[in-house]
């Protein structure tokens, strides 16, 4: 079940327990990164370009429900 990302007007809510704040999100991404290695060999990502990204699942941290997340309006978003 694909779960859309929240927007400026919406947020996630668990349909089972009502959680609005804590979720584990599994994403699949394809990215191009510019990695700079210092002289000691420590990598640092200096640029990241996301080519594609999708959410595979969202799990509620409170009740452990998987894929029971819906989008609801944020308070004051319609004002």
N, C-alpha and C positions, 0 to 999 in steps of 0.2 A: 504494500500500500504506500503510494507516494505521499509524502507530507510536504506541503509547500512551506517555504520559509516565511517567518513573520515579516510584516512590513511596518511602516511608520504608523499605520492605522490599526494593525492587528497584532495579536500575540498568541502564543501557544497556551492550551489548557488541557489537562488530562481529563477525559470524560468520566473516568472511574472515581478519582479522589478529589478532583478540583485543583490540583497543583498548577501553579502559574509560573514557578521560578526555577525548578531544577529538573533537567533532562539530560540523558546521555544520547548523543546524536552520532549515528554512524553515517559517514559521508564517503562518497567515491569521487575522487578528483583526478584530473589530468592537468599537470602544471609544468611550466618551464621556469626553472630557477637559475639565477646567476649566483654562483657560489664562489666566494673569495676565501682562499686559504691563506692564513698568515704563515710566516716562516716556520713556525712550530708545527704547522699542519692542521691547526684548528679551523674548521669551516665556519663561515658566517654567510647566511643567505642575505644578499644585498638587494635583490630584485626578485619578485615572484609574480608571474603572469598566469592566472587561472584560465585554462582553455575550456574545460568543462567541469561541472560539479553537480552532483545530485545527492539527495538525502536518501539513504537506503532504509533507515529505521530510526524511530525516536522512542526511547524508553523512559518512563517516568521514574525519577529517583525516589519518590516517596512510596509508591505502591508497586513498583516493578512492572507495571503494565507495559506491554509492547504494542506499538501502533494503535494506541487509544488516545491520540492527541488530535485536537481540532484547533482551528483558528477561530479566535473570538476577537471582538472589537476591544481596543485599548480604551481605558477610561478617558473621556474628553477628546477622543480622536475625531468625533463628528462635529465638534464645536469649532 
